[in-house]
């Protein structure tokens, strides 16, 4: 159960059936299942099926309608994806904000995420049927994503936001790590040992310490070594001591 049953992806007047198949695939990867096609140029299509791979079920169930008004007739929240900002400023969302808004509202409203034509995007009239616009930040040199890539980014943001709500993402380091962190006591012993060795090899002068030990503390503090890494470093220090004490 992914919790996206109330969300539909709407593709307006798509020219290339391959893009429709690739959008279905992106949707299924991210756990969405409802696809509405507004006046597609070439559908049903073997090319779409080829690109959909294991998401053919989404194509089979796709609804085909004549215009965007029909596509969003049952929706309480409509978000249109657009690479450009238009003449009349419209409420804008980032992909992350759009995901949060959808998750907040999907229990009470059916939601449409609307994507435009490959060549000309969504018309001003279509954009004005949306409550919000969402723009995917890109390089300024080339702002227009492939249709299926845009669908993927928006659907991935939804999934990421949903996983964060469920407490599954992001996994923090401590959930992934195999070894426990070095304790404060182990860390103190390590620094005493390190300082001893640095003095013994004439790298560190305790009468003129400058900020060496503080900087090393900051370095290792950032890394937050685990107990095994600490043991390895202690082993190296011990061997260094052994070799400098050894008679020639
Ligand atoms: N040349 C068209 C872009 C078409 S790309 C234009 O300038 O509008 C096809 C669709 O992908 C767009 O209509 C939009 O829904 C989506 N898309 C592409 N790039 C996007 C971006 N940077 N942000 C949001 N949506 C984008």
Boltz pocket constraint, residues with backbone or C-beta under 6 A from the ligand:
constraints:
  - pocket:
      binder: B
      contacts: [[A, 80], [A, 81], [A, 82], [A, 83], [A, 84], [A, 114], [A, 115], [A, 116], [A, 117], [A, 118], [A, 119], [A, 120], [A, 121], [A, 122], [A, 134], [A, 135], [A, 136], [A, 137], [A, 138], [A, 143], [A, 144], [A, 145], [A, 146], [A, 147], [A, 150]]
      max_distance: 6.0
